[in-house]
């Protein structure tokens, strides 16, 4: 997890709410990022968006390996399980 949000007493029922703003998740031999920040629409407009994108690229480049890993045998079922395909 890279960035999360918490809000105590903020949800509609007066309880607790939380969410992932930016996350990195391992998947098979690699990883993927989930991002809810408005990076693309703020590039070249806001220095924080520029810096965050550069940091993400630097972070991701540290995990690049020379040889490409094969997809796992159950790749299609994994995609279906996470709701990516029907």
Secondary structure as UniProt FT lines:
FT   STRAND          3..8
FT   TURN            12..13
FT   STRAND          16..27
FT   TURN            28..29
FT   STRAND          30..35
FT   HELIX           39..42
FT   TURN            43..45
FT   HELIX           47..61
FT   TURN            62..63
FT   TURN            73..74
FT   HELIX           75..81
FT   TURN            82..83
//
